[in-house]
Amino acid sequence: MTRSSPPNPPPPRTLLGKVTQAFQRVQAQVDFSKLALKPGARVAELHVDYKGQTSVYPLLGERYILGRSSSECDIAIRSPIVSQVHASLTRDRTRPGHPFILKDKKSTNGIYRGKKRITQTRLHHQDVVTLGPAALTDAVTVRFVDPPPWYVQSTRYAVYGFTGLSLALGAWIVAIEWPKVPMRPLPESVQGPVIIYAQEGDRQVPLRPQRNRAHVEQSRLADFSPYLAKALVASEDSRYYWHLGVDPIGTLRALLVNLRGREIRQGGSTLSQQLARSIYREYVGTEDSAGRKIREAIVALKLETFYSKNDLLLTYLNRVYLGSNLYGFEDAAQFYFAKSARDLTLAEAATLVGILPAPNAFNPVQDYQAAIAYRDRVLNRMVSLGMVSQEEARRARRSRLEISPDAREELQGTRAPYFYSYIFQELEQVLGVQLAREGNFIVETNLNLDLQAQAEAALRESVNSTGAHWAIPKGQSLPSIPVVGPY
């Protein structure tokens, strides 16, 4: 299984061609295996092993030819299964690190990595290939040796050691905490609204009237609009069907964003982690700490072990907090649109998912433009992930939201609405965005509603009498100003 020598190339026609050919001939006559290097010199090497004898070739040049022909090859290998010109080894200066590329030169018996024949490969330190099938007696083993500098190796070993220690510590923590969280049946969510109290006379009254509603949970994913699950995954956890409860890519991205911004801008929590925090609040805790994140991750991993992705998604759709004492998308759909969650349009589903980050502040009654902006953000995300077409998203953006009159009446009945919204901003700063958005808090303030009413009346009178001077039109809505604090 040998190959005849290829015909001699035509003579070069240019001066540069002649110089190049002369250099290649000189290079071919050099026995690289006998070159002596300075002590401590770092040069990549090719170790060629044939019948138990190993020849070492320092790779000082840019290009080498491997084969059986002594006259045509830089590295001659006397195996009968090696072709006259078997392979080329070339340094690629266009790639980072200037790696060597080994390429088959249409040899008879080929180049193999294990049992797979290859035509070209980038060589890394300790890569091993054979010239000819490895099962043949006369096969030649070629090993590429190019160890990184000592400081790179030291750093790599330090990273490996730290990673191994972290994994061992993590496994130990999981082993201790795992039995503490029962999975069957799932506990009921700790549900409760965010009630903000202010002072009126000698008593505390809520700034927004609270109404008792019957909570409804659906038993199947099919009972929800198909747009809801897609919008939720696109907006909150695009790798939901890939990870095992904790998304390392999302966590790393959130860590980098927060380090760059020097503040908590992203949480990196998956849907499973959000669900764990919601229904296992007593175990996970409410403090903004590394311990809570670890417990949250452990519960998320265990949830994914005991329940399918669809089961967890159904639980999330039924129990997530959506503001105004609303838990689950069925309750929110009935409240905002007076329809079942099964019948939500793409625009309505994207709107409800869009307000998830701050359902009390971004609801379409109190801030219609913000709700529309967040709806469009969800639609864009769905398009980028291929969940809906550009045309579907365009139609959804152009549709106007028809809000239920009951929802308008209840939400527009909020007293001191600007102050009410400001409290939620304070909650996010104190508790963290992820925890503040879940509700179940009672907030007592020192806002005096009697003095508030007097201050607002005085402000309106001043605007009506002198507003024209400041270019403030009559009837312009005015912000409520908290006149007594602290809260």
C-alpha positions in Angstrom: 0.0 0.0 0.0 2.5 2.6 -1.2 2.2 5.5 -3.4 4.5 6.5 -6.3 6.4 9.7 -6.2 4.4 12.7 -7.6 5.8 14.3 -10.7 8.4 17.0 -10.3 6.9 20.5 -10.1 7.5 22.9 -13.1 10.5 25.3 -12.7 9.6 28.6 -11.1 9.3 31.6 -13.5 10.0 34.4 -11.1 12.9 35.4 -8.9 10.8 35.1 -5.8 9.7 31.6 -6.9 13.3 30.5 -7.3 14.3 31.8 -3.9 11.4 30.1 -2.3 12.2 26.8 -4.0 15.8 27.0 -3.0 14.9 27.6 0.7 12.5 24.6 0.6 15.3 22.4 -0.7 17.7 23.6 2.0 15.0 23.1 4.6 14.4 19.6 3.3 18.1 18.7 3.7 18.2 19.6 7.4 17.8 16.8 9.9 15.7 18.6 12.5 15.9 15.7 14.9 19.6 16.4 15.4 19.3 20.1 16.1 20.4 21.2 19.6 18.4 23.8 21.3 19.4 26.3 24.0 18.6 25.2 27.6 15.1 26.4 28.5 14.1 27.2 24.9 10.4 26.6 24.3 9.7 25.1 20.9 6.9 22.9 19.8 8.0 19.3 19.0 6.7 16.4 16.9 7.4 13.0 18.4 7.3 10.3 15.7 7.2 6.7 17.0 7.7 3.8 14.6 8.3 0.3 15.8 9.3 1.4 19.3 11.8 4.1 18.2 10.9 7.7 18.8 12.4 10.6 16.8 11.9 14.1 18.1 11.6 17.0 15.7 11.7 20.6 17.0 9.3 22.7 14.9 11.4 25.8 14.2 10.0 26.6 10.8 6.6 27.4 9.4 5.9 24.4 7.2 7.0 20.8 7.0 6.2 17.8 4.8 5.9 14.3 6.2 6.4 11.2 4.1 8.6 8.4 3.0 10.6 10.4 0.4 13.9 11.7 1.8 14.3 14.1 -1.1 10.8 15.7 -0.9 10.0 15.6 2.8 11.3 17.5 5.8 10.4 14.6 8.1 11.2 11.3 6.5 9.4 8.2 7.9 10.5 4.8 6.7 7.2 2.9 7.1 5.9 1.1 4.0 2.3 2.3 4.7 3.4 6.0 4.6 3.1 7.6 1.2 6.0 9.3 -0.5 4.3 12.6 0.5 1.9 11.8 3.2 1.0 15.0 5.1 1.9 18.7 5.6 2.3 20.5 8.9 1.9 24.3 8.6 1.8 27.1 11.2 -1.4 29.2 10.7 -0.4 32.8 11.4 -4.0 34.0 10.9 -5.4 32.2 14.1 -4.8 33.2 17.7 -1.8 31.4 19.1 -0.5 30.6 15.7 -1.3 26.9 15.9 0.1 24.1 13.7 -2.4 22.5 11.2 -1.8 18.9 10.1 -3.3 18.2 6.6 -3.5 14.9 4.6 -1.8 15.3 1.2 -4.1 12.7 -0.5 -2.1 9.8 1.0 -3.1 6.2 0.4 -3.6 5.2 4.0 -4.6 8.5 5.5 -4.3 10.1 8.9 -6.3 8.7 11.9 -7.4 10.1 15.2 -8.3 6.9 17.0 -10.4 4.9 14.5 -11.6 8.0 12.6 -9.9 9.1 9.4 -9.4 12.8 9.2 -8.2 15.1 6.4 -7.1 18.1 8.6 -6.8 18.9 12.2 -5.5 21.6 14.5 -2.9 20.2 16.8 -3.0 20.8 20.6 -0.5 19.8 23.3 -0.4 16.0 23.6 -2.6 15.4 20.6 -1.9 11.9 19.0 -2.6 10.8 15.5 -1.5 7.9 13.4 -0.3 7.7 9.8 -2.3 4.8 8.6 -4.9 2.8 10.6 -3.6 2.2 14.2 -4.4 -1.5 13.9 -1.7 -2.0 11.2 1.7 -3.2 12.3 3.6 -0.5 10.4 1.3 2.4 11.6 3.3 5.4 12.7 2.3 7.3 15.9 2.7 11.1 15.8 2.5 13.1 19.0 2.4 16.9 19.2 4.1 18.4 22.2 3.7 22.1 22.9 3.3 22.6 26.7 2.0 26.0 27.8 4.3 28.3 29.9 4.7 27.4 33.5 2.5 30.3 34.7 -0.3 29.2 32.4 -0.1 25.7 33.7 0.0 27.0 37.3 -3.0 29.1 36.7 -4.8 26.2 35.1 -4.0 23.8 38.0 -5.2 26.5 40.4 -8.5 26.9 38.6 -8.9 23.1 38.5 -8.2 22.9 42.2 -10.6 25.7 43.0 -13.3 24.2 40.8 -12.8 20.7 42.4 -12.9 22.1 45.9 -16.0 24.1 45.1 -17.7 21.1 43.6 -16.8 19.0 46.7 -18.0 21.7 49.0 -21.2 22.1 47.0 -21.8 18.3 47.0 -21.3 18.3 50.8 -23.8 21.1 51.3 -26.4 19.5 49.0 -26.0 16.2 50.8 -26.8 17.9 54.1 -29.6 20.1 52.9 -31.3 17.7 50.4 -33.3 15.7 53.0 -34.7 18.9 54.6 -37.0 19.7 51.7 -40.0 17.4 51.2 -41.2 17.3 47.6 -44.5 15.4 47.6 -46.9 17.0 47.8 -45.8 20.5 47.0 -46.7 22.9 49.8 -49.2 25.6 49.1 -47.7 29.0 48.2 -47.6 31.6 51.0 -50.0 34.0 49.3 -50.7 37.5 50.3 -50.9 41.0 48.7 -48.6 43.9 49.3 -50.7 46.2 51.5 -49.4 49.7 52.1 -50.9 51.6 55.1 -51.1 55.3 55.7 -52.4 57.3 58.6 -55.9 58.8 58.4 -57.1 60.4 61.6 -56.2 58.0 64.4 -56.2 54.9 62.3 -54.2 53.1 59.6 -55.9 52.6 56.3 -54.7 50.9 53.1 -53.8 53.2 50.2 -55.4 50.7 47.8 -58.7 49.0 48.5 -58.3 45.2 48.9 -60.9 42.9 47.4 -61.1 39.2 48.2 -61.1 37.1 45.0 -61.3 33.3 44.6 -58.0 32.0 43.5 -58.3 29.6 40.5 -55.7 27.1 39.4 -55.8 25.2 36.1 -55.0 21.4 36.0 -53.3 21.3 32.6 -51.0 23.4 30.5 -53.6 23.2 27.7 -55.9 25.3 29.9 -53.6 28.2 29.3 -53.0 30.1 26.1 -50.1 28.6 24.2 -48.7 32.1 23.9 -48.3 32.3 27.7 -45.8 29.5 28.1 -43.8 30.7 25.1 -43.8 34.3 26.3 -42.8 33.3 29.9 -39.9 31.1 28.8 -38.7 33.7 26.3 -38.8 36.5 28.9 -37.8 34.8 32.1 -35.7 31.7 31.3 -34.9 31.0 27.6 -32.8 27.9 28.5 -35.6 26.5 30.7 -35.7 23.2 28.8 -31.9 22.9 28.8 -30.8 23.4 32.4 -31.4 21.2 35.5 -32.9 23.9 37.7 -29.9 26.3 37.8 -28.6 28.0 34.7 -24.8 28.4 34.9 -24.7 30.6 31.8 -27.4 32.9 33.1 -25.8 33.0 36.5 -22.4 33.9 35.1 -24.0 36.5 32.8 -25.8 38.1 35.7 -22.7 38.1 37.9 -20.7 39.9 35.1 -23.4 42.5 34.6 -23.7 43.1 38.3 -19.9 43.4 38.7 -19.7 45.9 35.8 -22.6 48.0 37.1 -21.4 47.7 40.8 -25.0 47.0 41.8 -27.6 44.2 41.5 -29.1 44.6 38.1 -29.8 41.0 37.2 -30.8 38.1 39.4 -30.0 35.2 37.1 -32.8 33.0 38.7 -34.4 30.4 36.6 -38.2 29.7 36.6 -37.4 26.7 38.9 -35.5 28.9 41.3 -38.3 31.5 41.3 -40.8 28.7 42.1 -38.6 27.4 44.8 -38.4 30.8 46.5 -42.1 31.2 46.2 -43.4 27.9 47.6 -40.6 27.1 50.0 -40.2 30.5 51.4 -39.9 29.3 55.0 -36.9 27.1 54.1 -35.3 29.4 51.5 -35.7 32.6 53.5 -36.2 36.2 52.5 -32.8 37.8 53.2 -30.7 38.9 50.3 -27.7 36.7 50.9 -25.5 34.0 49.4 -27.0 31.5 51.8 -30.5 32.1 50.4 -29.3 31.7 46.9 -27.7 28.4 47.8 -30.8 27.1 49.4 -32.9 28.3 46.5 -30.6 26.5 44.0 -30.8 23.2 46.1 -34.6 23.4 46.1 -34.7 24.1 42.3 -32.4 21.1 41.6 -34.6 18.9 43.8 -37.8 20.1 42.1 -36.4 19.2 38.7 -35.5 15.8 40.1 -39.0 15.0 41.2 -41.1 16.8 38.7 -41.2 17.2 34.9 -40.6 20.5 33.2 -44.2 20.8 32.2 -45.4 20.1 35.8 -43.2 22.9 37.1 -44.2 25.3 34.4 -47.9 24.6 35.2 -47.3 25.3 38.9 -45.5 28.5 38.0 -48.4 29.7 35.7 -50.8 28.9 38.5 -49.0 30.6 41.4 -46.7 33.4 40.3 -47.5 36.8 41.9 -48.9 39.4 39.4 -49.7 42.3 41.7 -53.0 43.5 43.2 -53.5 40.3 45.2 -53.4 38.3 41.9 -51.7 34.9 42.0 -51.4 33.0 38.7 -52.2 34.0 35.1 -55.8 32.8 35.3 -56.5 35.3 38.1 -54.6 38.0 36.2 -56.4 37.3 32.9 -59.8 37.5 34.6 -58.9 40.7 36.4 -57.3 42.7 33.6 -59.1 41.3 30.5 -62.3 39.6 31.9 -61.5 36.3 30.2 -59.9 33.0 30.9 -56.1 32.6 30.5 -57.0 30.0 27.8 -58.4 32.7 25.6 -55.6 35.3 25.9 -54.2 36.8 22.6 -50.5 37.1 21.9 -50.6 40.8 22.8 -52.4 40.1 26.1 -50.2 37.2 27.1 -47.0 39.2 26.3 -48.4 42.1 28.4 -49.0 39.9 31.5 -45.5 38.4 31.2 -44.1 41.8 30.6 -45.3 43.2 33.9 -43.8 40.3 35.9 -40.7 42.3 36.9 -42.8 44.9 38.7 -46.5 44.0 38.5 -47.7 46.8 40.8 -45.8 49.5 38.9 -46.0 48.3 35.3 -49.7 47.3 35.2 -51.5 48.6 32.1 -54.0 50.8 34.2 -51.5 52.9 36.1 -48.8 53.1 33.5 -50.2 52.0 30.1 -47.1 53.1 28.1 -44.7 51.2 30.4 -46.8 48.1 30.1 -46.8 48.5 26.3 -43.0 48.9 26.2 -42.5 45.8 28.3 -45.0 43.9 26.1 -43.1 44.8 23.0 -39.8 43.7 24.7 -41.3 40.3 25.3 -42.6 40.1 21.7 -39.1 41.0 20.3 -37.6 38.3 22.5 -40.2 35.7 21.2 -39.3 36.6 17.6 -35.6 36.3 18.2 -36.1 32.8 19.6 -38.4 31.8 16.7 -41.4 31.3 18.9 -43.6 33.7 16.8 -43.2 35.2 13.4 -42.4 38.8 12.6 -45.9 39.2 11.2 -47.6 37.8 14.4 -45.5 40.1 16.5 -46.3 43.1 14.3 -50.0 42.5 14.6 -49.7 42.1 18.4 -47.8 45.4 18.7 -50.5 47.3 16.7 -53.4 45.9 18.8 -54.8 48.0 21.7 -55.3 46.5 25.1 -58.9 46.4 26.2 -58.7 46.6 30.0 -61.6 45.4 32.2 -63.7 48.3 33.7 -63.5 46.6 37.1 -59.7 46.6 37.0 -59.6 50.3 36.0 -62.0 51.2 38.9 -60.0 49.3 41.5 -56.5 50.4 40.4 -57.5 54.0 39.8 -58.9 54.1 43.3 -55.4 54.1 44.8 -54.8 57.0 47.2 -51.6 58.9 46.8 -50.7 56.8 43.7 -47.2 58.3 43.1 -46.3 57.7 46.7 -47.8 54.2 46.5 -45.5 53.4 43.5 -42.5 54.9 45.3 -42.9 52.4 48.1 -42.4 49.5 45.7 -39.2 51.1 44.5 -38.1 51.2 48.1 -39.0 47.6 48.6 -36.8 46.6 45.7 -33.9 48.4 47.2 -34.4 46.9 50.7 -35.4 43.4 49.7 -34.0 43.0 46.2 -35.9 43.0 43.0 -36.7 39.2 42.9 -38.1 39.1 46.4 -40.0 42.4 46.3 -41.9 41.3 43.1 -43.4 38.3 44.9 -45.7 40.2 47.2 -46.9 39.0 50.6 -45.8 42.1 52.5 -47.5 44.6 54.8 -45.9 48.1 54.8 -46.8 50.7 57.4 -45.9 54.3 56.6 -46.3 57.6 58.4 -48.0 59.3 55.4 -50.8 61.5 56.8 -53.7 61.3 54.4 -55.5 64.3 55.9 -52.5 66.6 55.4 -51.9 64.9 52.1 -55.4 65.9 50.9 -54.8 69.5 52.1 -51.4 69.7 50.4 -52.9 68.4 47.1 -55.8 70.8 47.3 -53.4 73.8 47.9 -51.2 72.6 45.0 -54.2 72.4 42.6 -55.4 75.9 43.6 -51.9 77.2 43.0 -51.7 75.6 39.6 -55.2 76.9 38.6 -54.3 80.4 39.7 -50.7 80.7 38.5 -50.1 77.6 36.4 -50.4 79.6 33.1 -47.4 81.5 34.1 -45.4 78.2 34.4 -47.0 76.8 31.2 -49.0 74.2 33.2 -52.4 73.6 31.5 -55.6 73.4 33.6 -56.7 69.9 34.5 -53.1 68.6 34.3 -52.8 65.6 36.6 -50.5 66.3 39.6 -48.3 64.0 41.5 -49.2 63.2 45.1 -46.6 64.6 47.5 -46.0 62.8 50.8 -46.1 65.6 53.3 -45.2 63.6 56.4 -42.4 61.1 56.8 -40.5 59.0 57.4 -42.4 56.0 56.2 
